[in-house]
Amino acid sequence: MNGPAVSVRELTKSFGNRKVVDGLSFDVQRGEVFALLGHNGAGKSTTIDLILGLKTADGGSAEILGMDAAKNRRRVFERVGVQLQNSRYQPNIRVEEACIEYASLYAEPADYPKLLEQFGLSGLRKNFVSKLSGGERQKLSVVLALIGNPEIVFLDELTTGLDVVARREVWRTLKQLKDRGLTIFLTTHYMEEAEALCDRVCIIREGKKLAEGSIDEVVAAAGQKKLEDAYLFFRGEEELL
């Protein structure tokens, strides 16, 4: 099937008098790692919610694999994996039970013991999810997002709460997944993470796009040498307007 994995056009969302997503447009190509970059409150998570049909946009459109997620929930669900910032679990559920429960939702689920091993969670299979550390719980949410063998996975601030070693372990696994053709859409405020993982990025502030392109293109457009400096440049440029 041709066309981008994700297509967003003039997407807009307000809460009260505050415009959280403001005319946002971009495409995510199949097989690439794409990141929305922005500070906390920039509109990254709301944008993902709008794309996934979890919130209703005030204007514009968003499609995943050529489909409006809100109108095609089942078809999208079968092909998309999602890890959200505030993943919630049933009380008193164990790691292995959560995996089995998620696997039961799909016709051809992935091998969850292998995924647990990849993310360093094999030894915690019998542990209650409620007893995991923040980092362990974050890694479990990524495992669950991958259980359905998705074509595209959405990862919202996936390494928040992880130490440097754990963060780099997750990066290594995501690179392996990209090598297999998985499309990865992530949000982050870690510039090092974006540089390590991403083919292209979109920098946003208060829901508006400031810059978009490959790491090299964004850095060059800002006249800088590093993505972090380019990010600060574009945010400063916006503040001076």
C-alpha positions in Angstrom: 0.0 0.0 0.0 1.3 3.4 -1.0 1.1 6.7 0.9 2.5 7.8 4.3 2.0 5.8 7.5 0.6 9.0 9.2 -0.8 12.1 7.5 -1.7 15.1 9.5 -3.3 18.2 7.9 -4.1 21.5 9.6 -4.8 19.7 12.9 -6.3 22.0 15.6 -7.4 21.4 19.2 -8.3 23.9 22.0 -9.1 23.4 25.6 -11.1 26.4 26.8 -9.3 29.5 25.5 -6.0 27.6 25.0 -5.0 26.4 21.6 -3.0 23.2 22.3 -2.6 22.1 18.7 -2.5 24.9 16.2 -2.8 24.1 12.4 -0.2 21.2 12.6 0.7 19.4 9.3 3.2 16.7 8.7 3.6 13.2 7.2 5.4 10.1 8.6 6.8 7.8 5.9 6.5 4.1 6.2 9.6 2.5 7.8 11.0 5.7 9.3 11.5 6.9 12.9 9.8 10.2 13.3 9.7 12.4 16.4 7.7 15.3 17.6 10.1 17.4 19.7 8.9 20.0 22.2 9.0 21.0 25.8 6.4 19.7 28.3 3.1 21.2 27.4 4.0 21.8 23.7 1.1 19.7 22.5 2.9 16.5 21.7 0.7 14.1 23.6 -2.5 15.8 22.5 -1.3 15.5 18.9 -0.9 11.7 19.4 -4.3 11.5 21.0 -5.9 13.3 18.0 -4.1 11.0 15.5 -5.3 7.9 17.4 -8.9 9.2 17.7 -8.7 9.3 21.5 -9.6 13.0 21.4 -11.7 14.8 18.8 -10.0 17.6 16.7 -11.6 21.0 16.4 -10.4 21.2 12.8 -8.1 19.5 10.3 -7.6 15.8 9.7 -5.3 12.9 10.7 -5.0 9.5 9.1 -3.1 6.3 10.1 -2.3 3.9 7.2 -4.9 5.8 5.1 -7.6 5.5 7.8 -9.3 7.9 10.2 -8.7 6.2 13.5 -11.9 7.4 15.1 -14.0 5.9 12.3 -12.0 2.7 11.9 -11.0 1.8 15.4 -10.9 -2.0 15.0 -8.9 -1.9 11.7 -6.4 0.6 13.1 -6.1 -1.3 16.4 -5.1 -4.4 14.6 -2.2 -2.6 12.8 -1.0 -0.1 15.4 0.8 -0.4 18.8 0.5 2.4 21.4 2.5 3.2 24.5 1.1 6.3 26.2 2.7 8.4 28.9 0.1 7.4 31.5 -0.5 3.7 30.8 -2.8 2.2 33.5 -3.1 -1.4 34.5 -5.5 -3.5 36.4 -4.8 -3.7 40.1 -2.9 -6.8 41.2 -2.0 -7.9 37.7 1.4 -9.6 37.1 3.8 -8.8 34.2 3.1 -12.1 32.5 -0.6 -11.8 33.0 -0.6 -8.4 31.4 1.3 -9.8 28.4 -1.1 -12.8 28.0 -4.1 -10.5 28.3 -2.8 -8.2 25.5 -1.7 -11.2 23.3 -5.3 -12.6 23.5 -6.6 -9.5 21.7 -4.7 -10.3 18.5 -4.9 -13.1 15.9 -1.1 -13.4 15.5 0.6 -11.9 18.6 4.3 -11.6 19.0 6.3 -13.9 21.2 5.9 -12.0 24.5 8.7 -14.0 26.4 11.1 -12.9 23.7 10.0 -9.3 23.9 10.4 -9.4 27.7 13.9 -10.7 27.2 14.7 -8.0 24.7 13.7 -5.3 27.2 15.4 -6.9 30.2 12.1 -7.9 32.0 12.3 -11.7 31.8 13.2 -12.0 35.5 10.1 -9.9 36.5 7.5 -12.1 34.8 5.9 -13.1 38.1 6.1 -9.6 39.6 3.1 -7.4 40.2 3.1 -4.5 37.7 2.3 -2.2 40.7 5.6 -3.1 42.3 7.7 -2.3 39.2 9.9 0.8 39.2 8.9 3.7 36.9 11.5 2.6 34.4 10.5 -1.0 34.4 6.8 -0.1 34.0 7.8 2.2 31.0 9.6 -0.7 29.4 6.7 -3.0 29.9 4.4 -0.5 28.2 6.6 -0.6 25.1 6.5 -4.5 25.2 2.7 -4.4 25.3 2.7 -1.9 22.4 4.7 -4.4 20.4 2.7 -7.6 21.2 0.3 -7.1 18.3 3.1 -7.2 15.7 2.1 -3.6 14.6 3.1 -1.9 11.4 3.5 1.4 13.3 4.0 2.0 17.0 3.4 5.3 18.9 5.7 5.9 21.8 5.0 8.9 24.0 8.0 10.1 26.0 9.0 6.4 26.1 12.3 6.8 28.1 11.1 9.3 30.7 12.1 7.9 34.1 14.8 5.6 32.7 18.4 5.8 33.7 21.1 6.3 31.0 21.8 2.5 30.7 18.2 1.5 30.4 17.5 4.4 28.0 20.3 3.2 25.7 19.0 -0.4 25.9 15.6 0.8 24.7 17.2 2.7 21.9 19.1 -0.4 20.8 15.9 -2.4 20.6 14.1 0.3 18.7 16.8 0.4 16.1 16.5 -3.3 15.7 12.7 -2.9 15.2 13.3 -0.2 12.6 15.7 -2.5 10.8 12.8 -4.9 10.4 10.6 -2.2 8.8 8.6 -1.0 11.7 7.4 2.6 11.5 8.1 4.4 14.8 6.4 7.7 15.8 7.7 9.0 19.1 7.6 12.2 21.2 10.5 13.3 23.3 12.2 16.3 24.8 15.6 14.5 24.8 17.6 15.8 21.9 20.2 13.0 22.3 17.4 10.5 21.9 16.1 12.1 18.7 19.7 12.2 17.2 20.2 8.6 18.1 17.0 7.2 16.7 15.2 9.5 14.2 15.2 9.9 10.5 13.1 13.0 10.7 11.8 15.4 13.4 9.2 18.1 13.8 9.8 20.7 16.4 6.7 22.3 17.9 5.9 25.0 20.4 2.4 25.7 21.8 1.1 23.3 19.1 2.7 25.1 16.2 5.3 23.7 13.9 8.6 25.6 14.0 10.8 23.3 11.9 10.6 19.9 10.2 13.1 17.7 8.3 16.0 15.3 8.8 18.3 16.0 11.8 20.9 17.4 9.3 18.3 19.6 7.6 16.9 21.0 10.8 20.4 21.7 12.2 21.5 23.3 8.9 18.3 25.5 8.7 19.1 26.9 12.2 22.8 27.5 11.3 23.9 25.3 14.2 26.0 22.2 14.7 23.9 20.2 17.1 20.2 19.4 17.3 19.9 20.8 20.8 21.3 24.1 19.6 18.9 24.1 16.6 16.0 23.3 18.9 16.8 26.3 21.2 17.3 28.5 18.1 13.9 27.7 16.7 12.2 28.2 20.1 14.0 31.5 20.5 13.1 32.6 17.0 9.5 32.0 17.8 9.7 34.0 21.0 11.1 37.0 19.2 8.3 37.2 16.7 
